[in-house]
Amino acid sequence: MRLRPLELARRIVLVALVVSVATASSRAPASAQQWPERRGQGVCYSQLGWCPLEHPERIPPGTPCYCILPDRRTVSGIASPLSYQGRVSPYFDLHPPPVPTVIK
């Protein structure tokens, strides 16, 4: 199967973004074991991962948002009322495989 140049370029950009985010996430200043136990509701959700929202009560679901990587870059996402619990990084948390292909 031969890909069109535009489709090939999109796939290359997506792979580069995944590698870039994974590399930046692995450089977080502390390991997951050091993050405090947290429980909350309201996340910024992207196809690559998510981060907890600082003030979810101020951001309605569906609003564009972003997560900050440890190296100060950002990943765009959409505010979601999803709940979380555990040792959660305040930075970007990658989705465990398999990565969802559609955000609902």
C-alpha positions, 0 to 999 in steps of 0.5 A: 500500500502506497501512501499519498505524500500528504498522508505520509507527512501527517504520519511522520509529524504524528510519530515525531510528536509522540516521540517528542512528548514521550521524551519530554515526559520522561524528563520530569523532575521527579518520578511517579513515585514522588508525586503526592496521592491525588484525587480530582475531577477535570482534566485537559485531555488530548489524543496523546495523554492528559493532565489535571486542570488547576481549577476545573470548576472554572473551565467548562467541558469542551473548552480548549486547554493545554498541558505543560511539559517539564521542558515548558512546551505545551500539548493542546487538548480539550477540558473534560470532566473525567475523574482521576486518582493516584500519584498523578503528575502535574505535568503531562501524563501519557495514555497507557497503550493502546492510545485512543484514536477518538476523544469522546 
